[in-house]
Amino acid sequence: MQKTKILSQETFQKDMELYFDKLKNKDFKKIVLKSEDEAKNDVVILRVDDYERLKNLCDFFEDLPFVKINI
């Protein structure tokens, strides 16, 4: 299984439903949309369950007295 699919925004927009289906079917774990403008950040699209797992981990660490993170 390929873990990451790197696409341009244009390529992603052409077959958006296909890529969402591939995420849903776990053909890959995330999609990275590469920005054409070097000054802008890339975008990462995750499955909801992966996002929730990461969010829960962040919430756990944020509750510790010596850790402060922002999402």
ZAGUGU-82954 format. One record per residue (C-alpha): residue in one letter; residue number from 1; y negated, x, z. Coordinates in nm, 2 decimals. Example, Ala and Ser with C-alpha at 12.3 -4.5 7.8 and 13.67 -1.06 7.14 Angstrom:
<recs>
<rec><type>A</type><seq>1</seq><north>0.45</north><east>1.23</east><up>0.78</up></rec>
<rec><type>S</type><seq>2</seq><north>0.11</north><east>1.37</east><up>0.71</up></rec>
</recs>
This chain:
<recs>
<rec><type>M</type><seq>1</seq><north>0.00</north><east>0.00</east><up>0.00</up></rec>
<rec><type>Q</type><seq>2</seq><north>-0.34</north><east>0.13</east><up>-0.09</up></rec>
<rec><type>K</type><seq>3</seq><north>-0.56</north><east>0.11</east><up>0.22</up></rec>
<rec><type>T</type><seq>4</seq><north>-0.90</north><east>0.12</east><up>0.06</up></rec>
<rec><type>K</type><seq>5</seq><north>-1.04</north><east>-0.01</east><up>-0.27</up></rec>
<rec><type>I</type><seq>6</seq><north>-1.37</north><east>0.15</east><up>-0.38</up></rec>
<rec><type>L</type><seq>7</seq><north>-1.56</north><east>-0.06</east><up>-0.63</up></rec>
<rec><type>S</type><seq>8</seq><north>-1.91</north><east>-0.08</east><up>-0.78</up></rec>
<rec><type>Q</type><seq>9</seq><north>-2.09</north><east>-0.40</east><up>-0.69</up></rec>
<rec><type>E</type><seq>10</seq><north>-2.07</north><east>-0.50</east><up>-1.06</up></rec>
<rec><type>T</type><seq>11</seq><north>-1.69</north><east>-0.46</east><up>-1.08</up></rec>
<rec><type>F</type><seq>12</seq><north>-1.65</north><east>-0.66</east><up>-0.76</up></rec>
<rec><type>Q</type><seq>13</seq><north>-1.87</north><east>-0.95</east><up>-0.88</up></rec>
<rec><type>K</type><seq>14</seq><north>-1.67</north><east>-0.98</east><up>-1.20</up></rec>
<rec><type>D</type><seq>15</seq><north>-1.34</north><east>-1.05</east><up>-1.02</up></rec>
<rec><type>M</type><seq>16</seq><north>-1.45</north><east>-1.15</east><up>-0.67</up></rec>
<rec><type>E</type><seq>17</seq><north>-1.18</north><east>-1.41</east><up>-0.61</up></rec>
<rec><type>L</type><seq>18</seq><north>-0.91</north><east>-1.16</east><up>-0.72</up></rec>
<rec><type>Y</type><seq>19</seq><north>-1.03</north><east>-0.90</east><up>-0.47</up></rec>
<rec><type>F</type><seq>20</seq><north>-1.05</north><east>-1.15</east><up>-0.18</up></rec>
<rec><type>D</type><seq>21</seq><north>-0.70</north><east>-1.27</east><up>-0.27</up></rec>
<rec><type>K</type><seq>22</seq><north>-0.58</north><east>-0.91</east><up>-0.26</up></rec>
<rec><type>L</type><seq>23</seq><north>-0.73</north><east>-0.87</east><up>0.09</up></rec>
<rec><type>K</type><seq>24</seq><north>-0.58</north><east>-1.19</east><up>0.20</up></rec>
<rec><type>N</type><seq>25</seq><north>-0.24</north><east>-1.08</east><up>0.07</up></rec>
<rec><type>K</type><seq>26</seq><north>-0.28</north><east>-0.74</east><up>0.24</up></rec>
<rec><type>D</type><seq>27</seq><north>-0.26</north><east>-0.55</east><up>-0.09</up></rec>
<rec><type>F</type><seq>28</seq><north>-0.53</north><east>-0.33</east><up>0.07</up></rec>
<rec><type>K</type><seq>29</seq><north>-0.71</north><east>-0.32</east><up>0.41</up></rec>
<rec><type>K</type><seq>30</seq><north>-1.07</north><east>-0.30</east><up>0.30</up></rec>
<rec><type>I</type><seq>31</seq><north>-1.30</north><east>-0.30</east><up>0.01</up></rec>
<rec><type>V</type><seq>32</seq><north>-1.59</north><east>-0.05</east><up>-0.01</up></rec>
<rec><type>L</type><seq>33</seq><north>-1.88</north><east>-0.15</east><up>-0.24</up></rec>
<rec><type>K</type><seq>34</seq><north>-2.05</north><east>0.17</east><up>-0.35</up></rec>
<rec><type>S</type><seq>35</seq><north>-2.42</north><east>0.14</east><up>-0.38</up></rec>
<rec><type>E</type><seq>36</seq><north>-2.58</north><east>0.26</east><up>-0.70</up></rec>
<rec><type>D</type><seq>37</seq><north>-2.89</north><east>0.36</east><up>-0.51</up></rec>
<rec><type>E</type><seq>38</seq><north>-2.80</north><east>0.67</east><up>-0.31</up></rec>
<rec><type>A</type><seq>39</seq><north>-3.07</north><east>0.58</east><up>-0.04</up></rec>
<rec><type>K</type><seq>40</seq><north>-2.88</north><east>0.25</east><up>0.04</up></rec>
<rec><type>N</type><seq>41</seq><north>-2.57</north><east>0.22</east><up>0.25</up></rec>
<rec><type>D</type><seq>42</seq><north>-2.23</north><east>0.12</east><up>0.11</up></rec>
<rec><type>V</type><seq>43</seq><north>-2.08</north><east>-0.21</east><up>0.22</up></rec>
<rec><type>V</type><seq>44</seq><north>-1.74</north><east>-0.25</east><up>0.37</up></rec>
<rec><type>I</type><seq>45</seq><north>-1.55</north><east>-0.58</east><up>0.35</up></rec>
<rec><type>L</type><seq>46</seq><north>-1.27</north><east>-0.63</east><up>0.60</up></rec>
<rec><type>R</type><seq>47</seq><north>-1.01</north><east>-0.90</east><up>0.66</up></rec>
<rec><type>V</type><seq>48</seq><north>-1.12</north><east>-1.13</east><up>0.94</up></rec>
<rec><type>D</type><seq>49</seq><north>-0.83</north><east>-1.02</east><up>1.17</up></rec>
<rec><type>D</type><seq>50</seq><north>-0.93</north><east>-0.66</east><up>1.13</up></rec>
<rec><type>Y</type><seq>51</seq><north>-1.29</north><east>-0.74</east><up>1.20</up></rec>
<rec><type>E</type><seq>52</seq><north>-1.19</north><east>-0.93</east><up>1.52</up></rec>
<rec><type>R</type><seq>53</seq><north>-0.97</north><east>-0.65</east><up>1.64</up></rec>
<rec><type>L</type><seq>54</seq><north>-1.25</north><east>-0.40</east><up>1.59</up></rec>
<rec><type>K</type><seq>55</seq><north>-1.50</north><east>-0.63</east><up>1.76</up></rec>
<rec><type>N</type><seq>56</seq><north>-1.27</north><east>-0.68</east><up>2.06</up></rec>
<rec><type>L</type><seq>57</seq><north>-1.23</north><east>-0.30</east><up>2.09</up></rec>
<rec><type>C</type><seq>58</seq><north>-1.61</north><east>-0.26</east><up>2.08</up></rec>
<rec><type>D</type><seq>59</seq><north>-1.66</north><east>-0.53</east><up>2.34</up></rec>
<rec><type>F</type><seq>60</seq><north>-1.40</north><east>-0.36</east><up>2.56</up></rec>
<rec><type>F</type><seq>61</seq><north>-1.58</north><east>-0.03</east><up>2.54</up></rec>
<rec><type>E</type><seq>62</seq><north>-1.92</north><east>-0.18</east><up>2.58</up></rec>
<rec><type>D</type><seq>63</seq><north>-1.81</north><east>-0.33</east><up>2.91</up></rec>
<rec><type>L</type><seq>64</seq><north>-1.74</north><east>0.02</east><up>3.05</up></rec>
<rec><type>P</type><seq>65</seq><north>-2.02</north><east>0.14</east><up>3.27</up></rec>
<rec><type>F</type><seq>66</seq><north>-2.07</north><east>0.47</east><up>3.08</up></rec>
<rec><type>V</type><seq>67</seq><north>-2.05</north><east>0.35</east><up>2.72</up></rec>
<rec><type>K</type><seq>68</seq><north>-2.32</north><east>0.18</east><up>2.51</up></rec>
<rec><type>I</type><seq>69</seq><north>-2.26</north><east>0.09</east><up>2.15</up></rec>
<rec><type>N</type><seq>70</seq><north>-2.43</north><east>-0.14</east><up>1.90</up></rec>
<rec><type>I</type><seq>71</seq><north>-2.27</north><east>-0.33</east><up>1.62</up></rec>
</recs>
